[in-house]
Amino acid sequence: MAKEFWRWKEYNWHDENIDPRAGGVISGGADVGSVSSQAVVMVDGKLYAFSSMRTGSDSPNSALDSMNWALEGTGLKIEDLHYVVGTGYGRVNVPFANRAITEIACHARGANFMCGPSVRTILDMGGQDCKAIRCDNRGKVTNFLMNDKCAAGTGRGMEVFADLLSVSIEDVGDLSFDIDEEPPPVSSTCVVFAKSEAAGLLRQGWDKNKVLAAYSSAMAHRVVTLLERLGIEKEFVITGGIAKNRGVVERLEKELGLKGLQSDYDTQIAGALGAALFGKVLYEKQQAGK
């Protein structure tokens, strides 16, 4: 079987020190993105379990698969969750969700939980779009801008380049710095034309790392432009899969003159985490109204 250079690792985890049945509220979040799906389970507002996997061709099945994988080995089933919120590209197709909430609201709430109440600007670099979000100290969205015109500047765009250059997606960031000097960014803003431009650079004798550096630089600049349109406040955090690509992140930070806040939590679960937090609040309101 041919190697799929674009494919990120899939994984699941749960905290063996937490007894979910000893807690009060078990809430869930399912973030079905265009490229990957994440599921999160929280017990009384604490992260208990999560999974991250490739989104399949069917959103409902992707949601089910990701949540079942998050619950694997926990002794819990989906029916044991008190309240589940669906979010992401396929949020309306999460069959076990009690409610759907936009990924913009969920990423803001998740980032607030992951990095604390000082967070004011969130950059969500997703599979097929990029969102710049402003929020208050409670993680409530106050403003946002979105780039969804083209895959350039997104996870899918980087996957296209990894495949083109036969480089593992997880090595792209490090390899983009293994160069003699920083090249000018690729000029094309459309991933289709950027791909053609990259092929042309390879024919001219550029090595793969230099091409990756040029595309990472272009990607970073594109995102900085979006952030500048929104108006960035100093305390900012990057969420989504591209946050794991230091080739883009470090160039972005250099251009901004700012360092993004760091978290012990996986940047890719921010949306599902925010959804699970909303789930807890909504369940408590539901119970209070009975």
C-alpha positions in Angstrom: 0.0 0.0 0.0 1.4 3.4 -1.0 2.3 5.7 1.9 -0.3 8.5 2.5 2.1 11.4 3.2 -0.9 13.7 4.0 -2.3 11.6 6.8 -2.0 12.8 10.5 -1.8 10.3 13.3 -5.1 9.2 14.8 -5.3 8.8 18.6 -7.5 8.4 21.6 -6.9 8.9 25.4 -8.7 8.8 28.7 -7.8 9.7 32.3 -7.6 6.5 34.3 -7.5 8.6 37.5 -11.1 9.8 37.0 -14.1 7.6 37.8 -16.8 9.0 35.5 -19.6 7.3 37.4 -18.6 9.0 40.6 -19.0 12.5 39.0 -22.2 14.5 38.6 -22.4 15.7 34.9 -20.9 13.7 32.0 -20.9 16.0 29.0 -19.7 15.3 25.5 -18.6 17.3 22.5 -18.3 16.1 18.9 -16.5 18.3 16.4 -17.0 16.9 12.9 -14.6 18.9 10.7 -14.2 18.7 6.9 -10.8 16.9 7.4 -10.8 15.4 10.9 -13.2 14.7 13.7 -12.6 15.0 17.4 -14.8 13.8 20.4 -14.4 15.0 24.0 -15.9 13.7 27.2 -15.8 15.8 30.4 -16.7 14.8 33.9 -17.9 17.7 36.0 -16.0 20.1 33.7 -12.8 18.2 33.7 -11.3 16.6 30.6 -11.8 12.8 30.9 -11.5 11.4 27.4 -10.9 12.4 23.8 -10.2 11.1 20.3 -9.0 12.5 17.0 -9.5 10.8 13.7 -10.0 11.3 10.0 -13.5 12.4 8.9 -14.9 9.9 6.6 -17.4 10.4 3.7 -20.3 10.2 6.1 -20.6 12.8 8.9 -23.0 10.9 11.2 -20.7 7.8 11.1 -17.6 10.0 11.7 -19.3 11.5 14.7 -20.2 8.0 16.1 -16.8 6.5 15.3 -14.9 9.4 17.0 -17.1 9.3 20.2 -17.1 5.5 20.5 -13.3 5.6 20.2 -13.0 8.3 22.8 -15.1 6.1 25.1 -13.1 2.9 24.4 -11.9 1.3 27.6 -13.8 3.7 29.8 -16.8 1.4 30.5 -19.1 4.2 29.2 -21.4 4.2 26.2 -22.8 7.2 24.3 -26.1 6.7 26.1 -24.3 7.4 29.5 -23.5 11.0 28.4 -25.9 13.4 30.0 -25.7 16.0 27.2 -23.8 16.2 23.9 -23.2 19.2 21.7 -22.3 18.8 18.0 -20.0 21.4 16.4 -17.9 21.8 13.3 -18.6 21.4 9.6 -20.9 18.4 10.2 -22.5 19.7 13.4 -26.1 19.2 12.2 -25.3 15.6 11.4 -24.3 14.3 14.9 -27.0 11.7 15.5 -26.5 11.6 19.3 -26.2 15.4 19.9 -28.8 17.2 22.0 -27.8 20.5 20.3 -25.6 22.0 17.6 -23.4 25.0 18.3 -21.1 26.8 15.8 -17.4 25.9 15.8 -16.6 29.6 16.3 -18.3 29.7 19.6 -16.9 26.3 20.6 -13.3 27.2 19.7 -13.5 30.4 21.7 -14.9 28.6 24.7 -12.4 25.8 24.4 -9.4 28.2 24.1 -10.6 30.0 27.2 -10.6 26.7 29.1 -7.2 25.6 27.6 -5.3 28.9 28.2 -7.3 30.8 30.7 -9.4 33.9 30.8 -6.7 36.2 29.5 -7.2 34.9 25.9 -8.7 37.6 23.6 -7.8 36.4 20.1 -8.1 32.9 18.7 -6.8 31.7 15.4 -8.5 28.5 14.4 -6.6 27.0 11.5 -8.9 24.2 10.3 -9.0 21.7 7.5 -10.8 23.9 4.9 -11.1 27.3 6.4 -9.4 29.7 8.8 -11.1 31.8 11.4 -9.9 34.7 13.4 -12.0 35.1 16.6 -12.1 37.7 19.4 -13.6 36.8 22.8 -14.1 38.2 26.3 -12.7 36.8 29.6 -15.5 34.1 29.6 -14.7 32.8 26.2 -17.8 34.5 24.6 -17.3 35.6 21.0 -17.3 39.3 20.4 -16.2 39.4 16.8 -14.8 37.1 14.1 -13.6 36.9 10.5 -13.4 33.9 8.3 -11.4 32.9 5.2 -13.3 30.1 3.4 -12.6 31.1 -0.2 -9.7 28.7 -0.8 -7.8 25.8 0.8 -4.6 27.8 0.9 -3.8 28.7 4.5 -5.6 25.6 5.8 -4.8 22.1 6.8 -6.0 20.7 3.4 -3.6 23.0 1.6 -0.7 21.7 3.6 -1.8 18.1 3.0 -1.7 18.8 -0.8 1.9 20.0 -0.5 2.9 17.0 1.7 1.6 14.7 -0.9 3.1 16.6 -3.8 6.6 16.5 -2.2 6.3 13.0 -0.7 7.0 14.4 2.8 5.1 13.2 5.9 2.7 15.9 7.0 4.1 15.6 10.6 7.7 16.4 9.3 6.7 19.5 7.2 7.3 22.1 10.0 10.8 20.9 11.0 11.9 20.3 7.3 10.8 23.9 6.4 13.5 25.2 8.7 16.2 22.9 7.4 17.3 25.4 4.8 20.3 27.6 4.1 18.3 30.8 3.9 14.6 31.8 4.0 13.2 31.9 0.4 10.5 34.3 -0.7 7.0 33.0 -0.2 5.2 31.4 -3.1 3.1 34.1 -4.8 -0.1 32.2 -5.5 -2.9 32.5 -3.0 -4.9 29.6 -4.5 -3.7 26.1 -3.5 -4.1 24.8 -7.1 -1.9 27.5 -8.5 0.5 27.3 -5.6 0.9 23.6 -6.3 1.8 24.3 -10.0 4.2 27.0 -8.8 5.9 24.6 -6.4 6.3 22.0 -9.2 7.9 24.7 -11.3 10.3 25.6 -8.5 11.3 21.9 -8.1 12.0 21.8 -11.9 14.3 24.9 -11.4 16.3 23.0 -8.9 14.8 24.0 -5.5 15.0 21.2 -3.0 11.8 20.1 -1.1 12.7 21.9 2.1 13.0 25.2 0.4 9.7 24.7 -1.3 8.1 23.8 2.0 9.6 27.0 3.6 8.2 29.1 0.7 4.7 27.7 1.1 4.8 27.8 5.0 5.8 31.5 4.7 3.0 32.2 2.3 0.5 30.4 4.5 1.6 32.3 7.6 1.3 35.7 5.8 -2.2 34.9 4.6 -3.3 34.2 8.1 -1.6 37.3 9.5 -3.6 39.4 7.0 -6.8 37.9 8.3 -5.8 38.6 11.9 -4.8 42.2 11.1 -8.2 42.7 9.5 -9.9 41.6 12.7 -7.5 43.5 15.0 -5.3 41.2 17.1 -5.0 41.6 20.9 -1.8 40.5 22.5 -3.1 37.4 24.4 -3.7 35.0 21.5 -3.8 31.3 20.9 -3.8 29.1 17.9 -6.1 26.1 17.7 -6.7 23.4 15.1 -4.3 20.9 13.4 -2.0 23.5 11.8 -1.1 24.7 15.3 1.1 21.6 15.4 3.1 22.8 12.3 5.9 24.9 13.6 6.9 25.9 10.1 3.7 28.0 9.8 3.3 28.9 13.5 6.8 30.3 14.1 6.8 32.3 10.9 3.3 33.6 11.8 4.5 34.6 15.2 7.6 36.3 13.8 5.5 38.4 11.4 3.1 39.4 14.1 5.9 40.1 16.6 3.9 38.1 19.2 4.2 34.7 20.8 1.0 32.5 21.0 -0.1 31.2 24.4 0.9 27.6 25.0 -1.3 25.0 26.6 -0.9 21.4 27.9 -4.1 20.5 26.0 -4.1 19.2 22.4 -4.8 22.2 20.1 -6.9 20.0 17.8 -9.5 19.2 20.4 -10.4 22.9 21.2 -13.7 22.8 19.3 -14.9 19.5 20.8 -13.7 20.7 24.3 -15.7 23.9 24.0 -18.8 21.9 22.8 -18.5 19.6 25.9 -18.3 22.6 28.2 -21.4 24.1 26.6 -23.0 20.6 27.1 -22.4 20.8 30.8 -23.9 24.3 31.2 -27.0 23.3 29.0 -27.6 20.1 31.0 -27.4 22.0 34.3 -29.9 24.6 33.0 -32.2 21.8 31.8 -32.1 20.2 35.2 -32.7 23.5 37.0 -35.8 24.1 34.9 -37.4 20.8 35.9 
